[in-house]
């Protein structure tokens, strides 16, 4: 199997960002899991939700297997559970999927407590999402096999040969895997990662793109604006800065983004409201008054990359303010794409959160230490905290991404701190979060109000051509 050597988009890599930490007084050596070689011997003890309690590399021979390593500090790995579950149902009887929880060896922690935490999180999620996946917890095996991040997937064929080491998985590649055909993937094996570091055009995110040979050839400049479609051959890339006002942090505004994100950055000054999770004045979706919506709605961060662009902007000191930067980005988008863009006031739907006086009185804090009580995935509660902090945690996995199509706005008018009891909730599921709010006595429903909305229309030349 010849793995695809191109560099995978970092927007995806960021969703899988590696926060794991190591064990006190014990170091497990990383083992070279080589593609086209037998998988190193291993034994999994106490395998749960499987027909055998002990599973070894030997008794998996004759089966197609995907080992999925995960840790509990990454929302990308957590969200991968549901994807693996869907694939396990689709390929039932054809591919064995085994989830293996672990942790790296970068800092100190208690091994027994870590194993208990991994098991507790997976079991809670298994019940919430009706997962039907075998699971095991093996910190030593994690540290032997995992090179860089989670999820970390090792694909083993029916002869016990490793065919791929990846961070992503889908049905198309699984079909090719079963058929013994080659398929494209970013090689996450030790050798694959080392090869990517040796590329002459490797990109260093600490420095601007194309400067002093960083990511390719370059020329001297004092001002630069660059926009180009991102391709599989380009070096590893960072996601673009989400707020124009953060320009000063990097000394540049640079990275890869979908077209929708670039337009929001240009006209609102931000996109992906991760920090403040809603904006009352601006709408979080574009209005697309165009014939072909594909460039805005059909983008792909995996191979092959589609409708993703690399944008890089470096300006003189006197232009490093949000107003000037937004104007420059607007001009760049107009020059490159030609769409007509404008901000209008429109009556549009949103999710409105309200509460009656009885609920407000009931949740008033009884003081005590201020704390947010959550594992960030399956339960949440609050003691002596502002209501907005509780809401931010409740919607943190949903509001920044495409999980909901409308803004969420708090119209409770709650002032002062609150106490809210701990409630089980799948924080990746919007319907589940709404149920929790309603059980607490809040009302969350669709309403309408005036928003600033960014409207995108076809270029004038396209309109003229279409009328001829």
C-alpha positions as CSV (number, residue, x, y, z in Angstrom):
1,X,0.0,0.0,0.0
2,X,1.5,3.3,-1.0
3,X,0.3,6.1,1.3
4,X,-0.5,9.5,-0.1
5,X,2.3,11.9,1.0
6,X,0.6,15.2,0.7
7,X,0.2,17.5,3.7
8,X,-3.2,17.4,5.4
9,X,-5.0,20.7,6.1
10,X,-4.2,22.0,9.6
11,X,-7.8,23.2,10.1
12,X,-8.5,19.5,10.4
13,X,-5.4,18.9,12.5
14,X,-6.4,21.7,14.9
15,X,-9.8,19.9,15.5
16,X,-7.6,17.0,16.6
17,X,-5.1,19.0,18.6
18,X,-3.1,16.9,21.0
19,X,-3.4,17.9,24.7
20,X,-2.4,14.5,26.3
21,X,-0.1,14.3,29.3
22,X,2.3,11.5,30.6
23,X,2.8,9.2,33.6
24,X,5.1,9.9,36.6
25,X,8.2,7.8,36.7
26,X,7.5,5.6,33.7
27,X,8.5,6.0,30.0
28,X,7.2,3.7,27.3
29,X,9.2,3.7,24.1
30,X,7.4,4.6,20.9
31,X,7.4,1.6,18.5
32,X,7.6,1.9,14.8
33,X,4.3,0.8,13.4
34,X,5.3,0.4,9.7
35,X,3.0,0.4,6.8
36,X,3.3,-2.9,4.7
37,X,4.8,-4.7,7.7
38,X,3.1,-6.9,10.4
39,X,1.6,-5.0,13.3
40,X,3.9,-5.3,16.3
41,X,2.6,-7.9,18.8
42,X,0.1,-6.6,21.4
43,X,-2.4,-7.9,23.9
44,X,-5.5,-6.0,25.1
45,X,-6.9,-7.1,28.5
46,X,-10.4,-6.5,29.8
47,X,-11.9,-5.7,26.4
48,X,-15.5,-4.5,27.0
49,X,-18.6,-4.9,24.8
50,X,-16.9,-7.6,22.7
51,X,-17.1,-11.3,22.4
52,X,-13.7,-11.8,24.0
53,X,-12.2,-10.2,27.1
54,X,-8.7,-10.6,25.9
55,X,-7.7,-9.7,22.3
56,X,-4.2,-10.1,20.8
57,X,-2.6,-9.3,17.5
58,X,-2.4,-13.1,16.8
59,X,-6.1,-13.9,17.3
60,X,-7.1,-10.9,15.1
61,X,-5.5,-12.4,12.1
62,X,-8.0,-13.4,9.5
63,X,-10.0,-10.2,10.2
64,X,-9.8,-6.7,8.9
65,X,-9.2,-4.5,11.9
66,X,-9.1,-0.7,12.8
67,X,-7.6,0.2,16.1
68,X,-8.8,3.6,17.1
69,X,-6.7,5.3,19.9
70,X,-8.2,8.3,21.7
71,X,-7.6,10.4,24.8
72,X,-10.0,12.5,26.9
73,X,-8.6,15.9,26.2
74,X,-9.6,16.3,22.6
75,X,-13.1,17.1,21.3
76,X,-12.1,15.9,17.9
77,X,-11.4,12.4,19.3
78,X,-14.6,12.5,21.3
79,X,-16.7,13.5,18.2
80,X,-15.0,10.6,16.3
81,X,-16.9,8.1,18.5
82,X,-20.2,8.7,16.6
83,X,-18.4,8.4,13.2
84,X,-16.8,5.1,14.2
85,X,-20.1,3.9,15.4
86,X,-21.8,4.6,12.1
87,X,-18.9,2.9,10.2
88,X,-19.1,-0.1,12.5
89,X,-22.8,-0.6,11.7
90,X,-22.1,-0.1,8.0
91,X,-19.2,-2.6,7.9
92,X,-20.6,-5.1,10.4
93,X,-19.1,-8.5,9.8
94,X,-16.4,-7.0,7.5
95,X,-14.2,-4.8,9.7
96,X,-13.5,-5.1,13.5
97,X,-13.3,-1.6,15.2
98,X,-11.7,-1.5,18.6
99,X,-11.6,1.8,20.6
100,X,-8.5,2.1,22.8
101,X,-8.3,4.9,25.4
102,X,-5.0,6.1,26.7
103,X,-2.7,9.0,27.4
104,X,0.7,10.2,26.3
105,X,3.8,10.6,28.6
106,X,4.4,14.3,28.6
107,X,3.5,15.1,32.3
108,X,2.6,13.6,35.6
109,X,-0.7,11.9,36.5
110,X,-2.2,9.0,38.4
111,X,-2.5,5.9,36.2
112,X,-5.4,4.3,38.0
113,X,-7.4,7.6,38.1
114,X,-6.7,8.1,34.4
115,X,-8.0,4.7,33.4
116,X,-11.1,5.2,35.6
117,X,-11.7,8.6,33.9
118,X,-11.3,7.1,30.4
119,X,-13.7,4.3,31.2
120,X,-16.3,6.6,32.9
121,X,-16.3,9.1,29.9
122,X,-16.6,6.3,27.3
123,X,-19.4,4.5,29.2
124,X,-21.4,7.7,29.7
125,X,-21.1,8.5,26.0
126,X,-21.9,5.0,25.0
127,X,-25.2,5.2,26.8
128,X,-26.0,8.7,25.5
129,X,-25.1,7.9,21.8
130,X,-26.0,4.2,21.8
131,X,-22.5,3.3,20.8
132,X,-21.9,-0.3,19.9
133,X,-18.1,-0.3,19.9
134,X,-15.7,-2.6,21.7
135,X,-13.5,-0.7,24.1
136,X,-10.3,-1.1,25.9
137,X,-8.0,1.1,28.0
138,X,-4.3,0.6,27.7
139,X,-1.9,3.5,28.5
140,X,1.2,1.5,27.6
141,X,-0.1,0.4,24.2
142,X,-1.2,4.0,23.5
143,X,2.4,5.2,24.2
144,X,3.9,2.4,22.1
145,X,1.8,3.0,19.0
146,X,0.6,6.6,18.9
147,X,3.0,9.0,17.1
148,X,1.2,12.4,17.1
149,X,-2.4,13.1,18.2
150,X,-5.8,11.5,18.5
151,X,-7.8,10.0,17.0
152,X,-4.9,7.7,15.8
153,X,-6.1,4.9,13.6
154,X,-4.1,1.8,12.7
155,X,-5.6,-0.2,9.7
156,X,-4.6,-3.9,9.8
157,X,-5.6,-6.3,7.1
158,X,-6.6,-10.0,7.4
159,X,-3.0,-11.1,7.2
160,X,-2.0,-8.9,10.2
161,X,-0.2,-6.4,7.9
162,X,-0.5,-2.6,8.6
163,X,-2.1,-0.9,5.5
164,X,-2.5,2.6,6.9
165,X,-1.9,4.8,9.9
166,X,-4.2,7.8,9.8
167,X,-6.1,10.5,11.8
168,X,-9.3,10.2,9.7
169,X,-11.5,7.5,8.3
170,X,-14.4,7.2,5.9
171,X,-16.4,4.5,4.0
172,X,-14.7,5.1,0.6
173,X,-11.3,4.3,2.0
174,X,-12.7,1.4,4.0
175,X,-14.1,-0.2,0.8
176,X,-10.7,0.2,-0.8
177,X,-9.0,-1.3,2.3
178,X,-11.3,-4.4,2.2
179,X,-10.6,-4.8,-1.6
180,X,-6.9,-4.6,-1.1
181,X,-6.7,-1.5,-3.3
182,X,-4.5,1.6,-2.7
183,X,-6.1,4.7,-1.3
184,X,-4.9,8.2,-0.5
185,X,-4.2,9.2,3.1
186,X,-1.9,11.3,5.2
187,X,0.7,8.9,6.6
188,X,0.7,9.2,10.4
189,X,3.2,6.5,11.0
190,X,6.6,7.4,12.5
191,X,8.3,7.1,9.1
192,X,5.5,9.1,7.4
193,X,5.8,12.0,9.8
194,X,9.5,12.0,9.6
195,X,9.4,12.2,5.8
196,X,7.0,15.2,6.0
197,X,9.6,17.0,8.2
198,X,12.3,16.5,5.6
199,X,10.4,18.2,2.8
200,X,12.4,21.1,1.5
201,X,9.3,23.3,1.5
202,X,8.0,22.4,4.9
203,X,6.0,25.3,6.5
204,X,7.0,26.8,9.9
205,X,3.8,28.4,11.4
206,X,6.0,30.7,13.5
207,X,7.1,32.6,10.3
208,X,5.2,34.1,7.4
209,X,4.4,31.9,4.4
210,X,7.0,32.2,1.5
211,X,9.4,34.4,3.5
212,X,13.0,33.2,3.4
213,X,12.1,30.0,1.7
214,X,9.4,29.2,4.3
215,X,7.0,27.0,2.3
216,X,8.5,27.8,-1.1
217,X,10.5,30.4,-3.0
218,X,10.1,34.1,-2.0
219,X,11.0,37.7,-2.8
220,X,11.5,40.7,-0.5
221,X,8.6,42.9,0.2
222,X,7.2,45.5,2.6
223,X,3.5,44.9,1.8
224,X,1.9,41.7,0.7
225,X,-1.5,40.3,0.0
226,X,-1.8,36.8,-1.3
227,X,-4.8,34.6,-2.0
228,X,-4.7,31.2,-3.8
229,X,-6.6,27.9,-3.8
230,X,-5.2,25.5,-1.3
231,X,-4.0,22.3,-2.9
232,X,-2.8,18.8,-1.8
233,X,0.8,19.7,-2.7
234,X,1.0,22.8,-0.5
235,X,2.8,22.6,2.9
236,X,1.1,22.1,6.2
237,X,-1.1,25.1,7.0
238,X,-2.6,26.9,10.0
239,X,-6.3,27.9,10.1
240,X,-6.6,31.6,9.5
241,X,-6.9,34.0,12.5
242,X,-10.5,34.1,13.6
243,X,-10.5,37.8,14.5
244,X,-9.0,40.7,12.6
245,X,-8.1,42.4,15.8
246,X,-5.7,39.5,16.6
247,X,-3.4,40.6,13.8
248,X,-1.0,42.0,16.3
249,X,-0.6,38.6,18.0
250,X,1.1,37.1,14.9
251,X,2.3,40.2,13.0
252,X,0.3,38.9,10.1
253,X,-3.1,37.6,9.1
254,X,-2.5,34.3,7.5
255,X,-3.7,30.8,7.0
256,X,-6.3,28.6,5.3
257,X,-10.1,29.1,5.3
258,X,-13.3,28.4,3.5
259,X,-14.8,31.2,1.4
260,X,-17.6,31.8,4.0
261,X,-15.0,32.4,6.7
262,X,-13.0,34.9,4.6
263,X,-16.1,36.9,3.8
264,X,-17.2,37.0,7.5
265,X,-13.7,38.1,8.5
266,X,-13.8,40.9,5.9
267,X,-17.2,42.3,6.7
268,X,-17.8,41.4,10.4
269,X,-14.2,41.2,11.6
270,X,-14.5,37.7,13.0
271,X,-15.9,34.3,12.3
272,X,-16.6,31.2,14.4
273,X,-17.9,32.7,17.6
274,X,-16.1,30.3,19.9
275,X,-15.4,32.8,22.6
276,X,-18.6,34.7,22.8
277,X,-20.8,32.0,21.1
278,X,-23.3,34.5,19.8
279,X,-23.6,38.1,18.5
280,X,-26.9,39.8,18.9
281,X,-26.3,42.3,16.1
282,X,-24.8,40.0,13.4
283,X,-26.2,36.9,11.8
284,X,-24.0,33.8,11.8
285,X,-25.0,32.6,8.2
286,X,-24.5,34.3,4.9
287,X,-27.5,35.0,2.6
288,X,-26.4,33.6,-0.8
289,X,-28.2,35.3,-3.6
290,X,-26.1,33.5,-6.3
291,X,-26.8,30.9,-8.9
292,X,-23.9,28.5,-7.9
293,X,-23.7,28.1,-4.1
294,X,-21.1,25.3,-4.3
295,X,-18.0,27.5,-3.6
296,X,-19.6,28.6,-0.3
297,X,-21.4,25.4,0.8
298,X,-19.3,22.5,-0.6
299,X,-15.9,22.7,0.9
300,X,-13.7,19.8,1.9
301,X,-10.8,19.8,4.4
302,X,-9.7,16.3,3.5
303,X,-8.1,14.9,0.4
304,X,-8.9,16.0,-2.3
305,X,-9.2,19.6,-0.9
306,X,-12.1,21.6,-2.4
307,X,-13.0,25.3,-2.2
308,X,-10.4,26.1,0.5
309,X,-8.1,29.1,0.1
310,X,-4.8,30.2,1.5
311,X,-4.9,33.9,2.4
312,X,-1.9,35.9,3.6
313,X,-1.8,39.6,4.5
314,X,1.1,41.6,5.8
315,X,0.8,45.4,5.9
316,X,2.7,48.4,7.2
317,X,2.3,49.5,10.8
318,X,-0.2,52.3,10.0
319,X,-2.6,49.8,8.4
320,X,-2.7,47.4,11.4
321,X,-6.1,48.4,12.7
322,X,-9.4,46.4,12.3
323,X,-11.0,49.0,10.0
324,X,-8.1,49.2,7.6
325,X,-7.5,45.4,7.6
326,X,-11.2,44.7,6.9
327,X,-11.2,47.1,4.0
328,X,-8.1,45.5,2.5
329,X,-9.6,42.0,2.8
330,X,-12.9,43.2,1.2
331,X,-10.9,44.6,-1.7
332,X,-8.9,41.4,-2.1
333,X,-12.0,39.2,-2.2
334,X,-13.7,41.5,-4.7
335,X,-10.6,41.5,-6.9
336,X,-10.2,37.7,-6.7
337,X,-13.7,36.4,-6.7
338,X,-15.8,39.3,-7.9
339,X,-18.9,38.6,-5.8
340,X,-21.0,41.6,-4.7
341,X,-21.1,41.7,-0.9
342,X,-23.1,44.0,1.3
343,X,-24.5,44.1,4.8
344,X,-28.2,44.5,5.1
345,X,-30.8,44.6,7.9
346,X,-33.1,41.6,7.6
347,X,-35.7,39.9,9.8
348,X,-34.3,36.4,10.4
349,X,-34.8,33.4,12.7
350,X,-32.8,32.8,15.8
351,X,-32.9,30.6,19.0
352,X,-34.3,32.7,21.9
353,X,-33.7,31.7,25.5
354,X,-36.1,33.1,28.1
355,X,-37.1,32.4,31.7
356,X,-40.0,33.4,33.9
357,X,-39.5,35.1,37.3
358,X,-40.1,31.8,39.2
359,X,-37.1,30.2,37.4
360,X,-34.9,33.3,37.9
361,X,-35.6,33.2,41.6
362,X,-35.1,29.4,41.9
363,X,-31.6,29.6,40.3
364,X,-30.3,32.6,42.3
365,X,-27.0,31.6,43.9
366,X,-26.8,30.5,47.5
367,X,-23.1,31.6,47.3
368,X,-20.3,29.2,48.0
369,X,-17.2,28.7,45.8
370,X,-17.6,29.7,42.1
371,X,-17.2,26.7,39.8
372,X,-18.3,25.2,36.6
373,X,-19.0,21.5,37.1
374,X,-18.4,19.6,33.8
375,X,-16.3,17.0,32.0
376,X,-16.8,19.2,28.9
377,X,-18.7,16.4,27.1
378,X,-21.4,14.6,29.0
379,X,-22.5,16.7,32.0
380,X,-22.6,20.3,33.1
381,X,-23.7,22.4,36.2
382,X,-22.8,25.7,37.7
383,X,-22.3,27.1,41.2
384,X,-22.1,30.8,42.0
385,X,-21.4,31.8,38.3
386,X,-22.9,34.2,35.8
387,X,-25.6,32.6,33.7
388,X,-23.6,33.5,30.5
389,X,-20.7,31.3,31.6
390,X,-23.1,28.3,32.1
391,X,-24.6,28.9,28.6
392,X,-21.2,29.1,27.0
393,X,-20.3,25.7,28.3
394,X,-23.7,24.3,27.3
395,X,-23.3,25.4,23.7
396,X,-19.5,25.4,23.3
397,X,-19.4,22.3,21.1
398,X,-22.3,23.4,19.0
399,X,-22.3,27.2,18.4
400,X,-18.9,27.6,16.8
401,X,-19.5,25.0,14.0
402,X,-22.3,23.9,11.6
403,X,-24.2,22.1,14.4
404,X,-26.9,24.8,14.3
405,X,-28.0,27.2,11.5
406,X,-29.2,30.1,13.7
407,X,-27.7,32.3,16.4
408,X,-28.5,31.5,20.0
409,X,-29.3,34.6,22.1
410,X,-29.9,34.9,25.8
411,X,-32.9,37.0,26.5
412,X,-33.6,35.9,30.1
413,X,-32.3,39.2,31.5
414,X,-30.8,37.2,34.4
415,X,-28.4,39.3,36.5
416,X,-26.1,38.2,39.2
417,X,-24.7,34.7,39.7
418,X,-26.7,31.5,39.6
419,X,-26.7,27.9,40.8
420,X,-27.7,25.2,38.3
421,X,-27.7,21.5,39.3
422,X,-25.5,19.1,37.3
423,X,-27.4,17.5,34.4
424,X,-26.4,14.7,32.1
425,X,-26.2,16.1,28.5
426,X,-24.5,15.2,25.3
427,X,-22.8,18.5,24.7
428,X,-22.3,17.7,21.0
429,X,-26.1,17.3,20.5
430,X,-28.2,20.5,20.2
431,X,-31.5,18.7,20.8
432,X,-30.1,17.3,24.0
433,X,-29.0,20.7,25.2
434,X,-32.4,22.2,24.5
435,X,-34.1,19.4,26.5
436,X,-31.8,20.2,29.5
437,X,-32.8,23.9,29.4
438,X,-36.4,23.1,29.2
439,X,-36.2,20.6,32.2
440,X,-34.6,23.5,34.2
441,X,-37.7,25.7,33.4
442,X,-36.2,27.8,30.6
443,X,-37.9,28.3,27.2
444,X,-35.8,28.0,24.1
445,X,-37.7,28.5,20.8
446,X,-37.3,29.9,17.3
447,X,-38.0,33.6,17.1
448,X,-37.4,36.4,14.6
449,X,-35.7,39.8,14.8
450,X,-33.6,42.3,12.7
451,X,-30.0,41.3,12.2
452,X,-27.1,42.6,10.2
453,X,-26.6,39.9,7.6
454,X,-24.0,39.6,4.9
455,X,-25.6,39.1,1.5
456,X,-23.5,37.7,-1.4
457,X,-24.6,38.3,-5.0
458,X,-23.2,37.1,-8.3
459,X,-20.6,39.3,-10.0
460,X,-22.0,41.8,-12.3
461,X,-20.3,40.2,-15.3
462,X,-22.0,36.9,-14.5
463,X,-25.4,38.6,-14.2
464,X,-24.8,40.3,-17.6
465,X,-23.8,37.1,-19.2
466,X,-26.8,35.3,-17.8
467,X,-29.1,37.9,-19.3
468,X,-27.8,37.6,-22.8
